[in-house]
Amino acid sequence: MLVALAGLSTPLAAQSGGKTGGPTGGLAFTLGGGWQVQAVEVGFARAVHGGPLAVVALTGRLGEFSDQGAIVGGTRGIMFGATVAARTPTAHLADIGVDTSANRLGVDVTLEATGYVAAHTPLAVGSPWGAASFLPGLRYGPPNGSQFALLVGPTVFFGQVTLVRPFLGVRFEAPLARR
């Protein structure tokens, strides 16, 4: 009985300290003239400690195409995307708050590869298409807690034609467990 109790009382890997992974979500937008993509995304991010990478994530996006020139009825078509992302460690810029519970402000870079499918796409890339994004970001939150990020950078759509659009992302990451 004591052996069983000792085995059950040992901490799981996610409880043994630090941020190991957890849910992630946010909003993803392509900007620019004409039709734009607006999407919500949810997924899972996992901390890795190898080489230049700190976090890898797998997310799904569900969104619509929006005509920013239309006053009424500017929505046409829906899209779904699956994204694989890799993020560098966050370079610390400043601590905000009191010493006992300071939040960090930092910068990092996220690289993403996304595959999309769409119904009634107004974009010239057709359906399906792929995208690659280089996204410098500003990240805020405790080092081992929930963090918010603002990402801005170029995204390249590969399909029947190649398009380059600005990308804006707002992200939230929550750890599964903390010490």
Summary of the structure (lengths in Angstrom):
residues: 179
radius of gyration: 19.4
end to end distance: 26.8
largest distance: 70.3
contacts: 537
relative contact order: 0.20
helix: 8%
strand: 64%
